[in-house]
Structures are given as structure tokens and as C-alpha cells.
Amino acid sequence: MALQSMTGFARREGTTDRWRWAWELRSVNGKGLDVRLRLPPGLERLENDVKRLAGEQFSRGNMQVSLSVSSPESRVETVLNQEALAAVLSLRDQLAGIIDPAPLKLDTLLGIRGIVDFRETEDSPEAIAARDAEIMNGLSLALTDLRHMREQEGAALSRVLLDQVAIIERLTLVVESDPSRSPREIAARLAAQVAMLMDASGKFDQDRLHAEAAILATKADLREEIDRLKAHVAAARDLLAKGGPIGRKLDFLAQEFNRESNTICSKSNTAAVTAAGIELKVVIDQFREQVQNLE
């Protein structure tokens, strides 16, 4: 399954009968899927279908979905108020002996408020249904366009993340292969420290001192941290290979990476290991920042 970024943009527009419509979709990072709609008055009934279609394509991202619908071609019809016209004609008959009984002209009738109204012709239910179906088909195409854009960005992010994972692996091996971690070096360092303490004071129990030094050396060993870092590197690569909505899982791995690098820095007793640990923290922070963009 393709990896997706959570950022993208898509636009689809078209015409059906006398209507012109346009969809605009914008997507940014989000903890879940949040679809916010801007629909023209009278088309609020499409809201549930819009959210359903978006949910079928995406699982995360704050999405703004807007629809504009216009009709360049205006269709107007006249509506004659029969009751008002009958009242006017009746009044004319009543006043026949008082006023000029000449026939009423059209311009006179049009000048009388309420006799004739002009209104936009209403489309038939069939025409409305056909228009809405075409608009929703346009939304499906726009969602597909948005998905393609998010997948393209996801592919680019995947390459960046894999490069960062490779750096984390390299630095882990630097820590693992540092001479200070060899048994000989550890033994020599401990022997030197024990000798220095014994020279400073003859009151120390040499056997007890050696035992305590061995315990401290065990606590300071980085084997567990190195093994866990290697396991996290393998898990990250496996997730990136599988793709799909893996953003939350990678974010968890980033936290685990950071935990191990902190421990390495706190346990380190050489400048080289400390430097590698600090560089690890920098790369892991960059890794986590990029992960926030993934679905």
C-alpha cells in the first residue's frame, strides 16, 4: 500500500446542463480525519455523502472541502396572479360609469404590483438529481487527485525517512564498535580506576572494590540500547516498505529511538560515544519531524 503525506490540494470543475460547479480540496496534518465543508445553500444534503467518500480514501488529515455552483444561463418565467387580475377587472367594471372604460393595456397591468411576477424557472426533480450525481462524480475524481498528490509526497518522504534511518543505523554501529566498549578496554579502565583508589587509601577492601566496579561496568554497558536501536531500525524499514497509514507507528518508534539515544548519552564515558549519541539525537529529531507529515 502506498505511503501518503497528509498535505495536498486538488480541484475539479465541470458543467452539467445549465450549471457550472467546482470542487476545491485542501489537506494538512491532523491527528485524525477531520473534514470541514463549505457547501452552497440548498446543497447541505450532500454533506453525509461527501464525508463518506472522504473516509473511504483517507484516514488522517484536516481537510477543507468547498463546492461552488453557479448558473450562467438564467431561465425566467412569468407568474400571473389570477385573483389579483380578477379583482382589478372587477374594480374597472364597478367604475365603468365614472372612468374611461377603455381596455386595460399590458404595460398598465405590468405596472400594477402583484398582478405579474417574474421568477427563475425551477428545475425538475430529475434534472436536480442528474446535476447532483454529476457533482458527486466530480468529487470522487477530486478525491482521487488528492490521493495521488498525497502519495507522491509520501514517496518523497519515504526516501527521506529511509536515509535518516540509515544514518541512525550507521551511528548505532559507531557506538557499538567504539574501542571503549571492548572487554580489554573496559578491564584496563576499571583496573586503572581501582589502582588509583587503592593508592589513595589503603582502607578499601580490594575484593569488594573489584565487585562494585564490575557492577558499575555492567550498568554502564550499552549492549541493550544498541540492540534495541537495531531492532527499531529494522521495524522502521519494515513499516516504510509496507506503507499505508503508518504515521502513528513511526511516531512511536521515533520516541523509542530518542529514549535509547538519551540513555547512550547518559551512560557514555568517552567523547566519541557522546558525540555519536548527540548526532543520533539530532537525526532522530529530524526523523520525527518528517513523520508528523505522514498519514
N, C-alpha and C positions, 0 to 999 in steps of 0.2 A: 504494500500500500504506500502511495506517495506521501512524503513528508510535506506538511503545509506550514507556511508562515501564517500569522493572524492578520497581516496587513494586506490590503488590496483595494482595487477600485474597478468598477465595471459600469458600463452604460449601454442600454439597448433602447432603440426607439423605432417606431413604425406607425402605420396608418391602417385603419380599417373603416370602410365606408366613409363617413364624413369626419371621423375622429382621428386626431393625432395624439399619440401617447409617448411617454419616455420614462424609463426606469433609471435611477442612479443608485448604486450600491457602494458604500464605503465601509471598510472593515479595519479595526485597530485591535490592539491587545486587550484581552479581557480574561477574567478568571473562569467565566463560563460563557454560554451563548446568550447574548442579550440583543434582541432585535427591536429596534425602535423605528416606528413607521411614521411617514408623513403621506397621508392619502387625501385626495381631493374630496370635498363634501359630496356625499351620496355614494361614495365607494368604500365606506368603512366596513362594509360586509366582506370585503376581501381580506381583512386582517388575519383571520384564523388560517386561511389558505396560504397566505404569504409566510407566516411563521412556520407552518408545517413544512413547506418546501425548503425553507432555510435550514430547518432542523434536520432534514434528510441529507443535506450536503455538508453541514458543518457541526462541530461540537463545541467550539470555543471561539470567542471574539465578540467585541462590541460592534454591532452592525447598524448603520443608518441606511434605511431603505426609503426612498422617496419616489413618488409617482406623480407625474403631471399629465393631465388630459385636457385637450382643447379641441374646439371645433371651428376651423377657419370658415366653413360653409354654414351660414345661418339660414335656417328654414323657419319662415314666419307664416302663421295662419291667422285669419280674422275670425272673431267670435261675435256673433250678433246676439244681443240681449233682446230676445223676443218680447219679454214682458215690458221692458223699458220702451221699446218701439211702439207696442200697442198702447201704452199709456200716453205717449206723445201724440199718436194719431187720434186717440180718443179726445185729448185736450183740444186738438185742432178742430175736431167736429163740434165740440161744445162751443168753441169761439167762432163758429162759421159766420155768424151774423155780425161779428164785431171786427174781425180782422180779415185781411185778404185771404180767401180760400185757395190760393194758388198751390199747386202740388209741391210737396217738400222735395228739395234737391239733395243729391248725395252729399255735397260739401256741407250743407246745413246739418244733415244727420251726423256726419263725422264730427262736427263741431259740438254736438251735444254730448256731454260727459255721460258715459255709461251705456251708450247705445251700441257702439262698436269697440271692441278691444282687440289688440294685436299681441299675440304671444308666440313663443317659439314652439314649433311642432315637436311633439313628443314622439320618441322612437318607440316602435313596437317592442313588446317583451322579447320577441325572438331576436330583434336587432340588438337589443341591450345584451342579451345572453351571448350572442356571437362576438360582440365587442369585448365583453369581459373575458371570454375564452381566449381571444387573441392577445389581450393584455397579459393574462396569466402565462400564456406560452412565451411571451417576451420576457417575463420574469424568470422563467426556467432557463432561458438562454443566457440571461444576465448572470444568474447564479452560477451557471457552468463557466462563464467567462471569468467570474471572480475566483472560482475554484482553481482554474488554470493559472491565474496570476499568483495566487497563494502557493500553488505547487511549485511554480518557477522560483519564487523567493525561497520556498522551503528547500529546494535542491541546492540553491546557493548557500543557504545557512548550513545545510548538512556538510558541505565541503569545508566550511569554516570550522565547524564543530569537530569534524574528524581531524583537521590539522591541529586543533587545540588539544584533543585527546592524545595525539601522537607526541606533542610536547610534554604533556603530563606523564606519559609513559617514559619518555626519554629522561626526564628529571627524576622519576622514581628509580630508574636504573642507575643514575648518577649517585643517588643516595645509597642504593644497595651496594654499589661497587666501590664506595669510598674506602680507602685503606684503613681509616679509623675503625671500621666495623670488623676487620679481620680478627680472628681469635688471638693471633700473635700480638697485634697492636693493642687489643684490649688487655691482654695479660701483662704486657710490658707497662702500659699506663697504670694499671692497678698496682703492679709491683713497685713502680716508682712512687706512687702516692703513699703506699703502705710504708715503704722505706723512709719517706720523708716524715711521716707521722712518728715512726719509731725513733728516728733520730731526734725529733723534737722533744719526745718524752719517753722514758723507759717504763712508764706506768701502764702502758697499753698491753692488753693480752693479745699476743700476736695471732694466735689461732682465732680468737673472737674477731679481731680486726679483719683478718682474711675472709671470714664468713660474712661479715657485714658488707665488705667491699664487693663480694660476689653477689649479694642480694641487690645492692645498688646497681651493679653492672647489668643484672637481669632486668631490672626496672627500666634502665636506660636503653635497652636494646630496641631497635626499630623494626625487627622482623615482622611483627604483627601488622604494623602500619604499612610496611612495604607490600605485604601480601594482600592486604585489603585494597590498597591503591591499584594493584594489578587486577584484582577481581572487579573493581569499579570500572577500570579501563575496558575490560572485556565486556562488561554489561552495557556500557555506553555504546560501544561499537555494535553490539548485537541489536540494541534498540534502534540505532540510526539505520541499520541495514533493513530492519523490519518496517520502519516507517509508521505512518498512521498518527493518531493523536497521542504523542509520547511526551509532550511538553512537561506535564506534571512529574512523570517518572524521571526525566532528565534533571529537573529541578531538584528532586530528592537526591539524585546522585551527586549533583553539584554541592549540596550541603555535606554529603559524606566525604567528598574529595576535600572540602575545606576543613572538616574535622580532623582528617588524617594529617593534612599539611600543618595544622596548628600544633598537633602532638609532636610531629617531627621537629618543628622549630623549638618546642619547649624541652625536648629530650636531647637535642643536639649538643655535642661537646666539641665540635670542630667548626671552623669558619666555613669550610667547603660545604658541609651538610646544611648549615644555617643558610648559606647563600642559595643553595638549591631549594630549600624549604620556602624561602621568601619568594623566589621566582615561581615556585609552584602556586603559591597563594595568588600571585598576580594573574597567572594564566587561568586559574580556576575562577577568579572573579570575572574575567573576560568571558569565559565559558558560560557562566551563569547568566550574565547579561544577555548573551545571544539566545540562550534557552528561553528567556522570557518572551521571545517573539514567536515561539513555536506553538502550534495548536496542541 
